[in-house]
Amino acid sequence: MSDTHSTPSERIILGIDPGSQVMGYGIICSRGREVKVLAVGVVELHKYDDLLVRMKRIFDRTLMLIDQYHPDELSIEAPFYAKNVQSMLKLGRAQGTAIAAALSRDIPVFEYAPRKIKQSITGQGNASKEQVALMLQKILQVDAFTEKLDATDGLAAALCHLYQYRPDNGLPSSRSWKDFISKNPGRTRQ
């Protein structure tokens, strides 16, 4: 068990990119304007033939991450329309399993559309996984990620949540650029 515990001035966010073949995750710690990557990785599921065994692995691994890093919140990518209905159902089950694990530990859950996550990281909702990974390297000032792109997608979900949600008022930090500018007039140049 890690001795990582958040203080009132910091937030630990677990981001998950759910999948029935590979689940990506990223964990960040935010202190003021500083953001530190605590963990990033994947859970390989394709080696298990039984879908229920995969769901158990998702549940167990999510609990392990929660118990090790003690996140304050879980940010998870919402399911999107997949290749077919069966793929969509599998993706929904994977997402629901990770959410159930977080809820079993009383961790608040926040869901973001894939397009919203990409937009918050790159400025473009249709950015590629590679573009998201490159921007994360620049934003977080880390060397190249060696894991699969599913891992950086999990990290992107965590950072998206940090950008979108402030727990002090329970509301999203900014709904649009216009909203951001009106709330932060001193942060713009004339």
N, C-alpha and C positions, 0 to 999 in steps of 0.2 A: 504494500500500500504506500502511495506517495504521501508526502507531507505537504502537498500543494493545497492550500486553502485560500480562498479569496478574502480580501479585506473589504471594508465598505468603500474604499477608494478604487478598487479594481473589480474587473469582471472577467470571469473565465467562461468562454463560449465554446461548446462542442458543435461543430458543423458536420452534417452527414449528407453524403450523396448516396441515396439508397439504390440498391440494385439486387437482383436475384442471382447474378453471376459474380459481381464484384461490388462491395460497399466501400466507398471512400470516406475518410474522415479527416478532420483537421481540428485542432484545439488551439485557441489563442487566449492570451491573457492581456487585458487592456488596463493600463494605469495612466490616467490622464490622456495625453496624446501618444504615449508609447504603446506599441503593440508588439508582443513577443509570441513567436510560435512555440507552443509547448510540445506538440506532437502532430504528425501527419503520416497517414498510411492507408492501407487497404486491408480488407478482409476478403480473401479469395474464397469464393463459394462454388465455383464451377466444378470443383472436384467431387462435390457431393451430388449424387443422382437424385436423391429424395428431396423435394421442395421443402417438406416439413423439417428435415434436418438442417437445411439452409436457414430457415427461419429461426431455429433454435440457436444456430451459430451467430446470427445477427443479434438476437436478444442477449445472449451470453457476452458477446464482445462489447456491445453497447454498455451493458452493466459494468463490465470490467473497466472500460474507459471512464465511466461516471465515478466508480469507486476509487480509481487511481487519481483522477484529476479534479474531482469535485466541481464540475461546471455549474455555473449559476443558471444557464439557459441552454437549450438545445435549438439549433437552427437547422432545418431540414428542407431539402429541395422537394417541391411538390411534384406529384406525378404529372407527366405530360402525355399527350397521345403517342402511343408507341406504334410499332409496326403492325400489330394486330391486337385483338381483344385479349388473347391469352397473355401476351407480353405485358399489357397494361394491368391485368389482374395480378400477375407476379410482382410487378413493380409496386403496386398498391399494397400488397401483402408485406413486402420488404419494408416499405415506409412505415406501415402500421406497426410492424414488429419493433422497429427502432423507437417509435413514439411510445409504444407500450412500456418498453424498458425505461425510458426517461420518466414517464408518468409514475411508474412503480417506485421511483426514488424521489417523487415530488419535484421534478425538474420542469419548469415551464417550457412549453414547446412553441416554436414559431415557424411557420411554413412560408416559403418564398418560391414563386414561380421561377423556372430556369432562366427565363428572359430577364427577370428582375435582378437575379444574382449576377448574370453576365453584365448587365447595364451598370450595376453599382460598382463593379470592379474595373471594367474597361470603358464604360461610357456608351457601349453599343450592346443592345439586347440580342443581336444575332452574332456575337463574337464566337470564334471557335474555342475549343478546349485549350488549344495551344496558346491562343492570344490571352486567355484568362490566366494560364500558368505563367506566361511572361510578365504580365502586369503584376501578379502576386509577388514575383521575384523582385520587381522594382519597388513596389509599395512596402513590402516587408523587409527589404534589403537583405535577402538571403541568396545563397548560391543556388544553382539549378537544382530543381527537385528531381530526385532519382526514381521516385515512385511512379506508378501509373497516373494518368491524368484524372482518374476517379478520385485520387487522394487530393489533388489540387482543387477539384470541384467541391470536395467536402470543406477544405480550407476556405474556399470562396464563399460558401454558405455561411460560415462563421463570421467572416469579415463583412459580408453583406448585412448580417444582423447587427453587427456593431455599428455600422453606418446608419441603419434604418431605425433603430429602437433605443430609446433612452429610458431606463427603468425608473428614473427619478420622477417622471410625470406620467409614465404608462402609455405615452403616445409616440408614434413614429417621430424621429427627429425632424425630418423634412419630407413633405409629400412631393415637392417639385423644386426646380432651381429657383423659381419665383418665390416660393415659400421659404427656402433656405436663405435667400438674399434679404427677405423682409425680416427674418428672425436674427440675421447676422450682418447688420449694415456695416460694421467696422471691418469685415473681412473681404470687402470688395475694393477694387482700385478704381479711381475716377479718371 
